Structure formats: structure tokens, C-alpha cells
Amino acid sequence: MEITMMYWYGNGMSGWGFALMTLSTIVFWGLVIFGVFVLVRGVSRSSAGRRFGSTGRSTPEELLAERFARGEIDEDEYHRRLDTLRRDLDMSSTNRDQYP
């Protein structure tokens, strides 16, 4: 008894098959890399939002503290400006409560 094996012609894939397989592999890895990029960017933006507020900008008190830390202003000037900022903030919140 002789067993005859069935053979395919060539490798079973034409030139278009190779082209589509190559293209789909490139698209797949491109989407994976893009997804990782978007995920990392989103996580870094959300952590930055928690550090600097929702707008990503520093408050006037934080800017003043940074200037004091860098030595641009001395302690007396820091406290004087900080008191001015807080007084202005209290006055604006009081005025806002009076005039709805």
C-alpha cells in the first residue's frame, strides 16, 4: 500500500499575500507604539496637573516662593509681597461675596 502525500503548489502565498502580511505587521506595531506613547503622555499630563493645578500654571504664591528660593528676593521682601498677595486675595473674595 502506497501513501500519497498531498503537496501544495509553492509556499501557498502569492506576492500579494506577502505584501499584505508585511503591511499589516507594520500597521500593528505602529498602533502598539502609538498606544504606548499616548498612554505615557496621558499619565505624565495627569501627574503634572496634580502638581501644578488644573491649568498647569503656578499660582502667584508659588512663583513668589520660587523667587525667594532662587535668592532673587530677600526674606523681608518675600513676606511683604506674600502679605500683599494674601490681603488682595481676601479683599477680592470679600468683594465677590458682596456683589454676586
Salt bridges, closest charged atoms under 4 A:
GLU61 OE2 - ARG86 NE 3.49
GLU72 OE1 - ARG67 NE 3.01
GLU72 OE2 - ARG70 NE 2.89
GLU75 OE2 - HIS79 NE2 3.54
GLU77 OE2 - ARG81 NH2 2.71
